[in-house]
Amino acid sequence: MAEAMGYAATELLLRPEDRRLLLVLTDGIPDSFPAVQELLARCRESDIEVVGIGIQIDVRDLFRVALKVAEVADLRRALFRLAEQMLLAV
């Protein structure tokens, strides 16, 4: 998980937009909590907003902004609700 997040964060830092958002979808726990926590700290320092979305898993202990969906079929509705919340939070 940390490796994929690191790649995505690096790509986001190359973008000219003022606001950067990294969505992390997972159906499991990371191989290395410390690596993910370190990367999340670096994202905060770089003003990258990170949202964790757990599919049948609670990721609130890892991500400050997180949600859990029970089934993949629920993902579309959850993503639209999340997008609305994030856009209104500007």
C-alpha positions in Angstrom: 0.0 0.0 0.0 2.8 2.5 0.9 4.5 2.0 -2.4 1.4 2.7 -4.4 0.5 5.7 -2.2 4.1 7.0 -2.7 3.9 6.8 -6.4 0.5 8.5 -6.5 1.6 11.3 -4.1 4.7 11.9 -6.2 2.5 12.3 -9.3 0.2 14.6 -7.5 3.1 16.9 -6.4 3.9 17.4 -10.1 0.4 18.8 -10.7 -0.2 22.5 -10.8 -3.5 22.5 -9.1 -3.8 24.1 -5.7 -5.8 21.2 -4.2 -4.6 17.6 -4.3 -6.6 14.7 -3.2 -5.4 11.1 -2.9 -8.0 8.4 -2.6 -6.8 5.1 -1.2 -9.1 2.1 -1.8 -8.3 -1.1 0.0 -9.7 -4.4 1.0 -7.0 -5.3 3.4 -4.5 -3.9 5.9 -1.1 -2.6 4.8 2.0 -4.8 4.9 3.7 -2.0 6.9 1.8 0.3 9.1 4.9 2.4 9.9 5.6 3.0 6.1 2.0 4.1 5.5 2.0 6.3 8.5 5.2 7.9 7.4 3.9 8.5 4.0 0.6 10.0 5.4 2.7 12.4 7.4 4.7 13.4 4.3 1.4 13.9 2.4 0.1 16.2 5.2 3.3 18.2 5.1 2.9 18.5 1.3 -0.8 19.6 1.6 -2.1 16.4 -0.1 -5.4 15.4 1.3 -5.7 11.7 1.8 -8.9 9.7 2.1 -9.0 6.0 3.0 -11.8 3.9 1.7 -12.1 0.4 3.1 -14.0 -2.3 1.3 -15.3 -4.6 4.1 -12.6 -3.2 6.4 -12.5 -0.3 8.8 -9.5 2.0 7.9 -10.3 4.8 10.4 -7.3 3.8 12.6 -5.0 4.6 9.7 -6.6 7.5 7.8 -7.9 10.7 9.3 -10.6 10.9 6.7 -12.0 7.4 6.1 -15.1 5.5 5.2 -16.1 1.9 5.0 -18.3 0.3 2.4 -19.8 -3.1 3.0 -19.8 -4.3 -0.6 -18.2 -3.2 -3.9 -21.7 -2.4 -5.1 -21.9 0.3 -2.5 -18.8 2.0 -3.7 -20.4 4.2 -6.3 -22.9 5.8 -3.9 -20.1 6.2 -1.3 -17.8 7.9 -3.7 -20.4 10.4 -4.8 -21.3 11.2 -1.2 -17.5 11.6 -0.5 -17.0 13.8 -3.5 -19.9 16.1 -2.4 -18.4 16.3 1.1 -14.9 17.1 -0.1 -16.1 19.7 -2.6 -18.2 21.5 0.0 -15.4 21.5 2.5 -13.3 23.9 0.4 
